[in-house]
């Protein structure tokens, strides 16, 4: 399991989410796609927590 370092700045968090969404569309390796997808889910979960 990979641990994602979540930025404290919400703007940086949103930029990281956007970058991962882009990267997932361009990944050619299933392994990389799975890693990026898990990181994206963790970051989105944190963003939702901050919004509430």
Buried (B, 14 or more C-beta within 10 A) or exposed (E): EEEBEBBEEEEEBEEBBEEBBEBBEEBEEEEEBEBBBBBBEBBBEBBEEEEE
